[in-house]
Amino acid sequence: MDASAVATTFGAQLPPWVLTELADAPETLPTDEDRIRLTNRLADRNHREDTGGPFAALVVETETGRLVSAGVNLVLSSGLSSTHAEVVAVSLAQTRLGAWDLGAPGGPDLELVVNWRPCVMCYGAAMWSGIRRLVIPGEGPELEQLTGFDEGPMREDWAEQFEQRGIQVTSGVLRDEAIAVFRAYGEREDAVVYNARGSATVTS
């Protein structure tokens, strides 16, 4: 075989507008509401910029509220199906800290803040990342109903599985605000939904 034809690297990069949004954010995000509010803001702009779906995530120091990393869904802009917001945020945090384990001894407790319950892929990514807390607006069917995205076959006791592994789950933070972002995406005539078997266009 021609080994030179085999790809040997891959990667993704945050779009410049994310840094612009973060420049207007405070140095620390002291409350869950502060953290989810920024996540919702990034998720809403992400789909309006056509860089990916209406999803965003942060990695934050639990005690201080210091932002470690921010991620948005980059599937459309990167051409990589794995670049969901949670994977991007976790990977950037690990890169910044130089550690694959975000829960390693000696470091501050870190949490993942997402604008809805992680999909089946990001469920695993979050669980193995080393975070000690997950903060979300909700985990109901609204995301799939409003956007058409398939979040995968999540087990009913998903939150308990996190808790058994020392990862606290907090849900219900600014739920209506998060749902409004999904509704806005679903109402777009040109919204692209990239599910397991190809893509489809959501029609309002």
C-alpha positions in Angstrom: 0.0 0.0 0.0 1.0 3.6 -0.4 1.6 4.6 3.2 2.1 8.3 2.2 -1.6 8.5 1.5 -2.5 7.7 5.1 -3.5 10.7 7.2 -1.3 11.1 10.3 -2.7 14.2 12.0 -6.1 15.8 12.7 -7.2 18.7 14.7 -9.7 21.5 15.3 -9.5 25.2 16.2 -11.9 27.5 17.9 -13.2 30.2 15.6 -12.0 33.7 16.3 -15.4 34.9 17.4 -15.2 32.7 20.5 -12.3 34.8 21.8 -14.2 37.9 21.1 -17.1 36.7 23.2 -14.8 35.6 26.0 -13.1 39.0 26.1 -16.4 40.5 27.2 -16.8 37.8 30.0 -15.8 38.4 33.6 -12.5 36.9 34.9 -14.4 34.5 37.1 -17.9 32.9 36.9 -18.9 32.6 40.6 -22.3 31.0 40.2 -23.9 28.2 38.2 -26.1 30.7 36.6 -23.1 32.8 35.5 -21.5 29.7 34.0 -24.6 28.4 32.2 -25.4 31.9 30.9 -22.1 32.1 29.1 -22.5 28.6 27.8 -25.9 29.4 26.3 -24.5 32.6 24.8 -21.7 30.7 23.1 -24.1 28.0 21.9 -26.5 30.6 20.4 -23.7 32.4 18.5 -22.1 29.2 17.4 -25.0 28.2 15.2 -25.6 31.8 14.0 -21.9 31.8 12.9 -22.5 28.5 11.1 -19.5 26.9 12.8 -21.5 24.1 14.3 -24.7 23.1 16.1 -26.2 25.1 19.0 -23.9 23.6 21.7 -21.2 24.9 23.9 -19.2 23.8 27.0 -16.8 25.3 29.6 -14.3 23.8 31.9 -14.3 25.8 35.1 -12.5 25.7 38.5 -15.4 24.8 40.8 -14.3 26.8 43.8 -13.0 30.0 42.2 -15.1 30.1 39.0 -12.0 30.7 36.9 -12.5 29.7 33.3 -10.0 27.1 32.2 -11.3 26.5 28.7 -14.3 27.0 26.4 -15.5 24.8 23.6 -18.2 25.0 20.9 -19.5 22.4 18.5 -17.1 22.4 15.5 -18.5 19.5 13.5 -19.4 21.7 10.5 -16.3 23.9 10.5 -13.8 21.1 11.2 -15.4 18.3 9.2 -14.8 16.0 12.3 -17.9 14.3 13.8 -16.2 14.0 17.2 -15.7 17.7 17.7 -18.7 18.2 20.0 -18.5 21.1 22.4 -17.7 18.9 25.4 -14.8 17.1 23.6 -13.4 20.5 22.5 -13.6 22.1 25.9 -12.1 19.0 27.7 -9.3 18.7 25.1 -8.4 22.4 25.3 -8.4 22.2 29.1 -6.1 19.1 29.0 -3.8 20.9 26.5 -3.7 24.1 28.6 -2.9 22.2 31.8 -0.6 19.6 30.2 -2.5 16.7 31.7 -4.9 14.1 30.4 -6.5 13.7 33.9 -8.4 16.8 34.9 -8.9 15.3 38.4 -5.3 14.5 39.1 -4.1 15.0 42.8 -2.8 18.5 43.6 -5.0 20.4 41.2 -8.2 22.3 41.8 -11.6 20.5 41.3 -12.7 21.1 37.8 -16.2 21.0 36.3 -17.8 20.7 32.9 -20.6 23.1 32.1 -22.7 22.2 29.1 -25.9 23.7 27.7 -27.7 20.4 28.0 -27.1 16.8 29.0 -24.2 15.3 27.1 -24.9 13.0 24.1 -23.9 9.4 24.3 -20.4 10.1 22.9 -19.8 13.1 25.2 -21.1 11.1 28.2 -18.1 8.9 28.0 -15.7 11.7 27.2 -16.9 13.7 30.3 -16.8 10.6 32.5 -13.2 9.7 31.6 -11.9 13.3 31.6 -11.3 13.7 35.3 -13.9 16.4 36.0 -15.5 16.4 39.4 -18.8 18.1 38.6 -21.2 18.4 35.6 -23.5 21.4 35.4 -26.4 21.5 32.9 -29.7 23.2 32.3 -31.6 20.0 31.7 -31.8 16.5 30.4 -35.2 16.1 28.9 -36.4 15.4 25.3 -36.6 19.1 24.4 -33.3 19.2 22.6 -34.1 16.4 20.2 -37.7 17.5 19.7 -36.7 21.1 18.9 -33.6 20.5 16.8 -33.9 17.0 15.3 -30.5 15.9 16.7 -30.2 12.3 17.8 -28.4 12.2 21.2 -28.0 8.5 21.2 -29.2 5.6 23.4 -28.5 7.1 26.8 -29.1 4.9 29.8 -31.8 6.0 32.3 -29.4 6.0 35.2 -26.8 8.2 33.5 -26.6 10.7 36.3 -26.3 8.0 39.0 -23.4 6.5 37.0 -21.6 9.9 37.2 -22.2 10.1 40.9 -20.9 6.6 41.5 -17.6 7.8 40.0 -17.3 10.8 42.2 -18.8 13.3 39.6 -21.5 15.5 41.0 -24.4 16.3 38.6 -26.3 19.6 38.9 -29.3 20.1 36.5 -32.0 22.7 36.0 -29.9 25.8 35.7 -31.5 28.4 33.4 -33.4 25.6 31.6 -35.8 27.9 29.7 -32.9 30.0 28.4 -31.2 26.9 27.0 -34.4 25.6 25.4 -34.8 29.0 23.7 -31.4 28.5 21.9 -32.6 25.0 20.6 -35.9 26.5 19.5 -34.1 29.2 17.5 -31.9 26.6 15.8 -34.9 24.4 14.9 -36.7 27.3 13.4 -33.9 28.0 10.9 -34.9 26.9 7.4 -31.2 26.1 6.7 -30.4 24.3 10.0 -28.2 21.2 9.3 -28.8 18.2 11.5 -25.9 15.7 11.4 -27.1 12.4 12.8 -25.7 8.9 12.5 -26.9 8.3 8.9 -26.1 11.4 6.9 -27.7 14.8 7.5 -31.1 16.3 7.2 -32.5 19.8 7.1 -35.0 20.8 9.8 -38.0 22.6 8.4 -40.0 24.8 10.7 
